[in-house]
Amino acid sequence: GKIAEGRTMSERQGGCSCKATRYTLTEEPMFTHVCHCSICKRHTGTAFVTHIFIESAYLEVTEGRVEAYAGQTGSGSEHWVYRCPDCLSALYSHYAGNDEIALVKGGTLDDPASLPPGAHLWAENKVPWIEIPDGVPAFDQNYVAADVWPAASMERRRKAGWG
């Protein structure tokens, strides 16, 4: 489908810092959120992470390759971070044992501003110099997806086995 500025969805691309690994999103993502938890800060080495939820079938590694590394979570559930094996940039994750949904790291998109977040979570841990825009839901800790995600995205999420 079409996205902003007349680009087609197939043109939404990203990659690692050394440019050895590239990916393409072939469908519009389900949802984007920003997480301010301490674990995400450490995984990314910055003040927060932007997670773009998309079915793994719509995430194509087009150049190079990725390797999976075990990652910590606050819940203790399974978490795999997929990185470029050359520069170790984190490109996407699979959480809670569900490899049908990828959480693409928004900063790895060629145009990270093209997918603004629909929510902020763990805002109680955000650094004070980050301001969450008016009108964007912010939660001190986690949120209930059904309360925030669009209905069509929730249906896609359910079909991918993450109710």
Secondary structure by P-SEA (a helix, b strand, c coil): ccccccccccccccccccccbbbbbcccccbbbbbccaaaaaaccccbbbbbbbccccccccccbbbbbbbbbccccbbbbbcccccccccccccccccccccccccccccccccccccccccccccccccccccbbbbcccccccccccaaaaaaaaaaccc
